[in-house]
């Protein structure tokens, strides 16, 4: 993988220095890029068959963590070189340039007609109840919604029906031969008529395991070769475990309602580590997701004790590279006792390789971080905002820009998004006030950005100043309305453009209701289609869908065009019914292969995994 990063990094850096900008997603030199990446030898891993000789496979991970670490463009070659040392940079590049995926497919790239989104298939995951990720109470950590994790075997070849797969952790108590708490499916590019790229009538169970005895309420993380998964098992008695699962390739690997046990009747393996700072004397719960640093093969995980109002951050090593995972160190997250503020239960952590720091929000409205150089890790508590007792959602870290974004739901006041720099200092305003808080949810959930932010902001250049933005960069998030705090509303927040861009404005730019009455929302997910030059935002609601023409009056998922700025949601907005609303979403790619340009999510009302083809993207 490192050789791939170097090759692609040098190519992009050279183009930038020659004045041939690669910051816009409409990258035209597709064949040259693929040629430079395809001349290597070897392969990334051992999951499935070994690629042909002299072919360099490029597998892509689409999991929750990829949306929380941004690699903004820069004109500073030194900064770019440093960023490219992180394998996530290459992963991020491909996730934001999906138009170069699967160039070897024989089906070509002809433009499809603009027909409404359609559900290709949906499959039951058993008796599963989805909701905000929390154990109990408004101040429990986690917040937001869980995300599926998608693995694409090789973006330089045609879609793979066997080795491309989608996986999901389930908030369900597992039983051998009964309900699974972690599942995976292949044959994704199929439809109920059997006329898809994969000529079957729906997805096939790849694995379904009863892993431990607790639930898996948060998102999974994937290895770069697709053969292993990392996740947290939470047991309601007050303990939690970190798992590294090697997916079985032989024997009986189960179905969602007839789960197998890893290593029993199959060649899967499941190693777990008790999340406790003192080997079990103090147990900690966890409803958060692990973040993987691929460079050092380490996982960062948070836990909490709601009674005492404290948490822990753990580093576990090794994870995917072999050997037995164990706790390298743990740090108590005790910002409440340090500053006398509200509880400091931590969100899922996000590691930034550029600054070598682990960031997380906490329930005291802080954005905290732990410095992780050699030696003793050091906790740095962020300042308490003008709001408190909030649910904690994972931050979004723009390491190139040296800024961190947080989203908070104040228990008793309003909802906010904030911006800090990576040292913890406030950037611009202390927080952008959105709608009224609600005890019915832990939103606003994840923030996301438009194409102008991702690829038209030449940022601080590693802190040297002089960065600028073109266009109209916007941050999007779904929060509550200002009337009674019951209606999910889409907010857009702009940026002040200056020498230290981007600087979040102190008030939102626009808002539009997503529902006609009380409901909760999903996280927002942006997708830029370079083929058509169209920027999309996907979001769902649990009930009272505003897009009644195609989404119905219950839960739904909506496709919003944000190419020319914030959208207005109307009854005729493109939508698809989703009972109980969708979880977080992952997007496939920009492809014309049948059923190979899709969104994956779970409908929370009936616990069904759904793949919907985004025909409007072409």
N, C-alpha and C positions, 0 to 999 in steps of 0.2 A: 504493500500500500504506500509506503513512504516514497518508493521510486515513482509511483504514479503521481503523487503530489508534487514532487520535484519537477517532473516533466511538464505537467500541466501548468504548474506555477511559473516556470521559466517562460513558457509560451505566452501566458497571459501578461506577465510583467513586460516581456519584450514588446508585445502589441501596445501596451499602455504607453511605454516610453516612445514608441514610434508615432504616437498620436492616434492610434487606432483603438478607440475606446471599447472596452468590453464590459463597461458598467451597465449598459442597457441589456435587457434580457433578449433582445432580438439579435442574437449572435448568428451571423451568416456563415461563418467558416466551419460548418458542421462536419464536413468530410475531413477537413484538415485536423480538427480536434480528435475525431474518432481514429484517424490514421495514427496520430501521435500517441494515443492511448492504447492502440491495438498492436503495437510492434514489440511489446514486452514479451516475457515468457513467464511461465509459472501460473499459480492461481492463488486466490485469497484464502481458501479454506477447504474443508473436507466434507461439507454437507452436500450430498448428491454426487453426481458424476464429475470427474475431473475434466475441465475444458480442454479443447484441442490444443496440441502443441503450438507454441508461439502465439497463442491468443491470451491476452490479458483480460481476464474477467473483471468487471466492475459491478459489484453488488451494492445496492442502495437500501439503507435503512430509513424507513419513514415511521418514527415513533414520536412520543410526546416531547422528547427532549430537543428534537431538531428545531422546533419553533421557539425555543427559549434561549438559543444562542444565535446571535446574528453576526454575520461577517460583512459589514458594510464596505463599500468600495473606498479605496484610498489611492492617492497619487504618490505616496511615499513608498519607494521600493523596499526600504528596510522594514517598514511596518508590514507590507504585503508578504515579504519573505517569512517574517515571524508568524503571521497568521497561517500561512500555508503549511507550517510544520504540524498543525493539528489535523488529523484525519477527518475531523468534522467539516473542515473547510471544503474538501472535495465533495463530501456528502451534500453539504449545503448548496454548492455550486450546481450539482445535478438536480437537486430538488427545486432550484429556481431557474433551471434551463431544461425543462422537461421536453422541449421540442427536439432535443438531440437524442432522446431515448430511442432504443430499438430501431436504429437506422437500418439494420440488416433485414428487417421484416419484408417479406415479399408482397405485402398488401399495399405498399405505397403510402402516400400521405395526402390523398385527395381530400378536399374540403367536404365535410358532411353538410347536409341540410340542417337548418335551424329548427329542430323539432323539440318539444318540451322534454325535460329530464324524465327518465323512465326507470322503474325498478326492475333490474335484471333478475334478481333473486333475493329471497330472504329466508333465513333458516333459524329455527328455534335453538336457543342455548340452554333450554331447560327452565326450571323454576328459579328465576333470577329477578331481583328487585334492584333497580338502579336509582340513584339519587345523588345529591351532593355528597362528596366524599368526607364523611365525618362519623364519629362514633355516637356523639350525643351533644346537644347544646350548640348554641350559635358560635361559641368561641373555639370549638374544636378545629384542629388544623386540616389542611388539605384543600377543601373548597373546590369549586369548579366541577368538572366532569372527567371521567376516565376516557382514554383514547385507545382505539385499536392500534396495533403495530403491524406495518406491512413490510415484507421483505421482497425485493426484486432481485432475482438471481444475477442478471447480467443486462445492463442497459445498452450494451453494444450489439446485442443479438435480438432476435425475435422474442416476444413474451414466452415464458416458460410455464406450461400448465402444471407441471409436477413440482417444480422447485420454488416458484413464486408462491408466497402464502401470506395469510393474514392471521394474526393471533390476538387474543383478548384474555385478560384476567377477569374473573367473575366475582362479584360480591355475594358468594353463595357458599354455604358450608358443604364441603365435599364428602363423598362416600365412595368407597371402592365398589364398582359395579352400579353406582348411582350417579348423583349429580357431580359434575366436574367443576373445578374452580379455575382451570386454565385450559383454553381450547385453541386449536389452529385448523385452518382449512386451506386446501389447494384447489386446483381446477377453477380458479377465480373467474377467468374470462369466458364465462358460459352464460346461458340463459335457459329459461324453462322450456323453450322450444327445441333446444339442442342444436341451434344454428349459430352458436358463437364461435369464437376462436378456439376455445376448448369445446369439443363436440360432445358434451354431456349436458344434462338438463339442470345442473346446479353444482355448487361446490361440494367437495368431498372432504370428510373429516381426515385431517392429517394426524392430529393427536387430540386427546381429551383426557386430562389427568386429574386425579384426586391428589393434590400436592399438599401434604401436611393435613392439618385438621381445621385450619382457619380459612377465612375469606381472602381473596386477592382483590381489594376494593380499588386500587389505584392502577395506573398505567404500567405496562411492561417496557423493558429496555432490551434491545437486541444486540447481538454480537455482529461485527462487520462481515463475518462469513455466513451469517444466518443460521448457524447450527445450535446456538445457545440463546437462552432468555434469562433475564434477571428481573426479579420482582420481590415484593414484600408480602408476606402472609401475616394477617392480623388476627389475633385470637381475642375474643371479647373478655376473657378472664384477665387481660392486662399484660399480655406478652406478644412479641412479634418476632418474625424471622426473616432474614434475607436469604433468597434462594438463587442458585445458579442451576438451571435446568438444561441438560443436553437432550435435545429432541430425539426420540427413538426412531430408528429407521427399519427395524425388523420386529416381528412379533405383533402382539395385539396392543394397539395404542389408544383404544377406547373411542367412545362417542360422547357428546355432551351429557346424555342421561344414562350412560353406561360407562362410567369413567374407569380407566386403567390406573394402576399405581406405577409410577416410574420405577423401572427396574424389575417389575414383576410381570413375567410373560413377554417382556420386550427388552430392548437394549438401551433404553433411556436411563439417565442418571439424574439424581436430584440431590444436590448438596445444600444444606441450610446452615445459617449462622444465627445464633440467638442474639438479638439486639438488646444487649444489656451492658452497662459500663463496668459491671463487677461480676461477670459470669453468672448472673441469675439472682443475685441478692436484691438487685433493683430491676424490676421488669418495666419495660416501656412499650406502650402501644404505638402503632404506626399505620396511618392511612395515607401515606405519601409514596411517591414513586422514586426509584433509585436513578441517579444520574451517573453515567459511565464516562470516565476520562479514558479514551482509547489509547492515548499516548503512554500512559503509565499503567494501564490495565487495572484501574482502581474504580471503586464505586463509592459514591457519597449518598448517605441515607440519613433522614431525620426521624426521630421518635419524640414522644411527648408523654407527660404525666399531667392529665387535666386537673387532678386534685391539687397538686402543688404549683401548677402554672409554670413548669419548667420543661425543657426538652433537651435532646442531645443531637449532635451531629457526629456521624461515624464515617470513618474511611475504612473500606474493606479492600484487601488485596491478597492474592490475585483474584481475577474474576473470570475472564474468558480464555486466558492464555494457558491454562493448565495449572496444576497444583491445587492445594486446598485453601479455599478462601478463609480469611480470618480478619479480625479487627486490628487494623494498624494503630489507630488511635481514636479516641472519642473526646468531644468537647461539650461541656454542659452549656446549654443556651439559657442563660439566666438574666437576660436584660432587664426583666421586671425588678429583680432585687438590686440590680446595679443602679438603675435610674429612678426607682420608686414608681414606675409607670404601670400600665396594665400588663396582663399576662403576656408571655413571650413564647407561646407555643409556635414552633417553626413550620413553614410550608415545605414542600418538596425542594431540595437544593438544586442549584445550577452552578456548575463549575466553569469558570472562564480561564482558558489556558493563556490568554494574552496577559492578564494581570496575576495569574496564579492565585485566584481567590475563589471561594465558594460563597455564593449569595443565596439568601432566602428571605422571604418576608416573615413577619410574625404577627400574632394576634393583638399586638399593641400598636399596630400601624407602622411598624418600623421596617426598613430595609437593612438587614444585618449582613455581615460577611465575616468569614474566617480566612485569615491569611494562611497559606499552606506551604511556605518554603521549608527547607530542611531545618529541623529543630522543632520546638514546641509550637503547635498551632495556636493562633491568637484570635479570640473573638472580638469583633468590633461591633458594638450595638449602634444601630442607626437612631437618629433623633425621633422622639415621639411626635407624631403629627398633631393637628388640631382635632383629630378624631381618634377613637379608642375602642377597645373590645371588638376588634374586627375579625372576620374569618380570613385566614391566610391563603393566598393563591401564589403559585410559583412565580418568581420575577422573570422578566425578559431582559437578557444581558446583551448589550451591543458593545462588545469589547473593543472594536475598532474605534467606535465613537466615544468610548469610556463613559457610557451612561447605562443606568439600570432603571427599568420601569416596573412599577408595582400597581396592583389593583386591590382596593379595599372596600369592604362593606361594613360601615360603622354600625355597631349595635346601638341604635337609639338616635342616629342623626342621618347623615347622607352617605352616598357612595362616591369614591374618588379614584382617580389614577394619579400617580406621582412619578416624578423623574428625579433620580439622584445621579451623581457621578460615581465612579467606581471606588472612590475613597470615602463615600458616604455623604458628601456635601450636597445640599439642595441645589438643583439646577433650575433656574427660573422660579416659578411659583412653588409653594409648598405642596400644593395638590390642586387638581382640576376637579371641581365639584360637579358631579353628574346628578343622578336622580336621588330620591329618598331611599334610605336603607329599607330592607325587608327581612323580617325574621323567618320568612318562608324559603329563603335561598341564601347562598353564600357568594352570589355575584356582586360586582362584575367579575367575570372569569378572565381568561387570557385576553390580552390585547393582541392586535395584529396591525399591519401597516399596508399602505398601498404601494404600488410599483415605484412611485416617485421617491418614497423613502428608501426602499430597498436598493434602487439602482440609479437614482439621479441626485443623490447627496454625496458629494465628495467631502468627506468629513474632516475631523480635526487633524488628520494625518498623524495619529499617535500622540496627540497633545501639543503639536507644534504650532497650532493655530492656522488660520487662513482657509479653513474649510468653507465650502458653500453648498447650497442646495439649489437645484433648478426645479421648475414645475411647482406643484403644490403638495408637498408631503403631508400625509395625514395619518393619525393613529385612530384605529377603530376599536370599539368595545361595546358590548351589550350590557346595559344596566337598567335601573328602574326609572319610571317617570317621576315628575315633580308634583303630581296632583295628589296621589294617595300611595305611591310606592308599590303599586301592584301590577303595572303594565310594563313588560320588557320593551326597552327602547334602544335603538341603535344610535350611538353617539360618535361623531367625528371630532377630533381635536387637532388643530393645526400647530405649526411650529413657527417661531420667530427665526428668521434666517439671518445669520451674522457670522462673525469670524470663528465662533465656537459652536457652529450649528451641529446638531439640531437642538433647539431650546423650546420645550413644550410651552404653548401658550397657557394663560391662567384661566381660560374659559373655553368651553367647547364651541366648535364651529357650527354644528348642525345637529339635529336629532330627528328621528322618525320612528313612530311606534311600530313594533313588530307584531303586536297582537291587538285585539279589540277589547280585551278584558284581562282579568288576572291570569298570570302565567309565569313560568320561569323560562330562562333562555339557555342556549348552549354557548360555548365559546365561539368566537368568530374565526373564520379561516379564510385567508386570502389566496387567490390563485391567479397568476398572470398567464394568459394564453399568447405566446409570442407569435404564433401562426397568424392570428387575427388582430393582434395588438389590443386585446381586450382584457381589462382587469376585473376580476370577479371577487365577491365576498359571499361566503356561505355561512348561514346561521339558522338555528332552529328555535322553536318555542314549544312548550309542553301542552299548550291549550290555546283556544281562541285565535287561531292563525289569522293574521290580517290578509293574507293572500288567499281569499276564500274561493276564487275561481278554480284554481288547480290544487290548492293545498287543503281545502276543506275548512271546517270550523273547529277542528280539534288541534292536535299537535302536528307540526309540519317542519320541513326543512326548506329554506328559501335560497334562490340564486339571485344575487344582486349585482348589477353592473355598476362599478365604481370608476370606470375609465375616465369620466369627465367630472369626478368629484362625488360627494355624498349622494346616495340614491334616495328616492322617495318610495316607500312601500305602499302599494295599493292592492285592491282586490284582484287585479289581473297580474300581479307580480308572479314570475315563474316559481313554482313551489311543488312539493311532493308531500303527501300525507305521511306522518310519522307518529303513530300512536304513542302518547306519552312524551313526545319530543325526542330528539336525537341526543346521543352522547357527543363527545368530541369527535371530530372527523379527520380522516387522512385522505389525501387525494393521490390518485395514481400517477397520471402523466398526461402529456399532450400527444395523443396517438389516434390514428384512424383505424387501427385494428379493431375488429368487432369486440365490444364489451371490454376494451382495454384503455378506456379513458374515464375513470370512475371515481366516485366518492364512497368511502366505507364508513359505516357507523352502526350503532345499535339503537333500536327503538326501545326506550325505557319502559313504555307501558306494557309491552308484551315480551321483552327480552329476546328480540330477534336481530341477528346480524344481517345487515342489508348492504348490497352493492347497487348503486344507482349510476347509470351511464349519463354523463354530462354532455348530451348532444349539442346543447347550446354553446359549448366551448369551441365548436368547429364551424 
